[in-house]
Amino acid sequence: MSEQADEIERVLTALADPTRRRILDTVAIRGEATATMLAAELPVSRQAVAKHLALLDRAGLITSYRDGREKRYVVRAAPLAATAQWITDLAAAWDARLARIKRIAEAMDAGSGDET
C-alpha cells in the first residue's frame, strides 16, 4: 500500500469513532484544548480521552505541544484535506461509471426499436 493510502486508512479509522470525531470537532472549534478540557465536555474519562487523542495523533489529525505542565492539542488539516480529496476523486469515478452504464442502457433501449 502507498504512503498516501496508509494515511487515508489511518484517517478513516480515526474518524470511524464518534467520540474521536467529537474530540476533533471540539479541538477545531476551540483552536486548541487539553485532555482535561475535553474530558469535562465528554461522557468519558480523561484516560479515555488521552487514548483517543493518541490515535488521532497517530493518524496525523492533531498535533500537540507543551505549555508548562499541560499538553495542548491542535488540529492538523492536511490529512483531512487529502482524505476529502480522495473521497471526491472516488465519487467522481463512480459518477463516471454510472453515467457510462446509463448511456449503454439508453443506447440498448433505443436500439431495441421497442415502441410502447
WOVEN-V374661 format. One record per helix or strand. SS is the DSSP state (H for helix, E for strand). FROM is the first residue (numbers start at 1). TO is the last residue. If there is no record, write none. Layout:
BEGIN
{{SS,FROM,TO} {SS,FROM,TO}}
END
This chain:
BEGIN
{{H,3,15} {H,18,30} {E,33,34} {H,35,41} {H,46,58} {E,62,67} {E,70,75} {H,78,111}}
END
